[in-house]
Amino acid sequence: MVTYGLTDTGFLRKSGAVLLTEYEALFKGALGDDLNTDPTSPEGNLIGALAERESLIWEVVEATYLS
């Protein structure tokens, strides 16, 4: 398991791909494994938007750490 955020060796930001995977797993866990998470589906669009928003937050936190 990878640890993200502030670690003993510095700061490790979550990538957009990791966030997408996490959100897909979260949605499927709550709504069922047969949930359509294709990026063109309504659920996939929502997952993409949430992951992109969180990715921007991770970028700001990383920039703050590096400043």
Secondary structure, 3 states (H helix, E strand, C coil): CCCCEEECCEEECCCHHHHHHHHHHHHHHHHCCCCCCCCCCHHHHHHHHHHHHHHHHHHHHHHHHHC
